[in-house]
Amino acid sequence: MATTHLTPETNGVRYGLFTAGGMMLYFLLASLFGLSEQIELSFLNGVIMIIGICMAISHYKRSRHGRMPYLHGFGTGIITAGVASVAFGFFFILYAGVLNRHIMDGIRAQDLFGFDLSVTIAFLAIILQGAMTGVIISLIAMQYYKSPDHKPMTGLE
């Protein structure tokens, strides 16, 4: 794909899938070492999300020769987070629903969510957490990646 035709959507989907891959790899490694039931370690998914969003915005800015509209960068970050969250959520459904059904028992035993926690509710929580985290990370990242001559709107143009 030529970088001259790169859009926030295509860039966000590409880096969203890369980010989801990193989150899946981390989850599988944590599961291999028996750490996947410790919810406290899921904060590292946030670190992976930060890296993925920043890489997506940075790549989009480089492809535009350092000139990037603010909302294009912000949209790239949001799309990256959305794609990563949905892909990781489907991976979790596959993993917890088919491959390792006992993981939900371990998460329920911590009584953070009670015994009403199902794979579907966990899927929705993954998407919601990823989307909200992605919006906040994108807002923060865009303060760094915005064009140097960016001026806020003073009125309707």
C-alpha positions in Angstrom: 0.0 0.0 0.0 1.5 3.3 -1.0 1.8 5.9 1.8 0.3 8.6 -0.4 -3.1 6.9 -0.2 -2.9 6.2 3.5 -6.0 7.2 5.4 -6.7 7.3 9.1 -9.0 4.3 8.7 -6.6 2.0 6.9 -3.7 3.0 9.2 -5.9 2.5 12.3 -7.0 -0.9 11.2 -3.5 -2.0 10.4 -2.0 -0.8 13.7 -5.1 -2.0 15.6 -4.4 -5.5 14.3 -0.8 -5.2 15.3 -1.8 -4.0 18.7 -4.3 -6.8 19.2 -1.6 -9.2 18.2 0.7 -7.8 20.9 -2.1 -8.0 23.5 -2.9 -11.6 22.5 0.8 -12.6 22.7 1.1 -11.0 26.1 -2.1 -12.9 27.3 -0.8 -16.2 26.0 2.5 -15.7 27.7 0.7 -14.8 30.9 -1.5 -17.8 30.6 1.6 -20.0 30.0 3.1 -18.9 33.2 -0.2 -19.1 35.1 -0.7 -15.3 35.5 -3.7 -14.8 33.3 -6.1 -15.0 36.2 -4.5 -12.1 38.0 -6.5 -9.1 36.7 -3.9 -6.7 38.2 -1.5 -7.7 35.4 -3.9 -6.6 32.7 -2.6 -3.0 33.1 0.2 -4.1 30.7 -2.5 -4.3 28.0 -2.8 -0.6 28.5 0.9 -0.2 27.9 0.6 -2.2 24.7 -2.3 0.0 23.7 -0.3 3.1 24.3 2.6 1.8 22.2 0.2 0.8 19.4 -1.7 4.1 19.3 1.5 6.2 19.4 3.0 4.1 16.6 -0.1 4.5 14.5 -0.3 8.2 14.9 3.5 8.6 14.3 3.3 6.5 11.2 0.4 8.5 9.8 2.2 11.8 10.5 5.4 10.5 8.8 3.4 9.4 5.8 2.0 13.0 5.5 5.5 14.5 5.7 4.9 15.9 9.2 1.7 17.7 8.3 -1.3 16.0 9.9 -4.7 17.5 10.7 -5.5 17.1 14.3 -8.7 15.1 13.8 -7.0 12.7 11.4 -4.5 11.8 14.1 -7.1 11.6 16.8 -9.3 9.4 14.6 -6.3 7.2 13.8 -5.8 6.6 17.5 -9.5 5.9 18.2 -9.7 3.4 15.3 -6.6 1.7 16.4 -8.0 1.2 19.9 -11.3 0.1 18.6 -10.0 -2.5 16.3 -7.5 -3.8 18.9 -10.2 -4.0 21.5 -12.7 -5.9 19.3 -10.0 -8.3 18.0 -8.7 -9.0 21.5 -12.3 -9.4 22.7 -13.0 -12.0 20.1 -9.7 -13.7 21.0 -10.8 -13.8 24.6 -14.2 -15.4 23.6 -12.3 -18.1 21.7 -9.8 -18.6 24.5 -12.2 -18.5 27.5 -15.1 -20.2 25.7 -13.3 -23.0 23.9 -9.6 -23.4 24.7 -9.5 -22.8 28.5 -12.9 -22.8 30.1 -11.4 -22.8 33.6 -10.0 -19.3 33.3 -13.4 -17.7 34.1 -13.6 -19.8 37.3 -10.4 -18.2 38.4 -11.5 -14.7 37.6 -14.9 -15.3 39.3 -13.1 -16.6 42.4 -11.6 -13.2 43.0 -15.1 -11.9 43.5 -14.4 -8.6 41.7 -17.4 -9.0 39.5 -19.3 -11.7 41.4 -20.4 -15.0 40.0 -22.5 -13.3 37.3 -19.5 -12.7 35.1 -19.8 -14.5 31.8 -17.6 -14.6 28.8 -20.0 -12.3 27.0 -19.9 -9.7 29.8 -16.1 -10.0 29.8 -16.1 -9.4 26.1 -18.1 -6.3 26.4 -15.9 -5.1 29.3 -12.8 -5.6 27.2 -14.3 -3.5 24.3 -15.5 -0.8 26.6 -12.2 -0.6 28.6 -10.2 -0.6 25.3 -12.3 2.1 23.6 -12.3 4.5 26.6 -8.6 4.0 27.2 -8.0 4.5 23.5 -9.9 7.8 23.4 -7.9 9.1 26.4 -4.6 7.9 25.0 -5.3 9.4 21.6 -6.1 12.8 23.2 -2.9 12.8 25.2 -0.8 11.5 22.3 -2.1 14.2 19.9 -0.8 16.9 22.2 2.7 15.5 21.3 2.1 14.6 17.6 0.0 17.7 16.5 1.6 20.0 13.9 3.8 22.7 15.4 1.7 25.5 13.9 -1.6 24.0 15.1 -4.0 26.7 16.4 -7.2 26.0 18.1 -10.4 27.1 16.4 -11.5 30.6 17.4 -14.9 30.4 15.8 -16.9 28.7 13.0 -15.0 28.7 9.8 
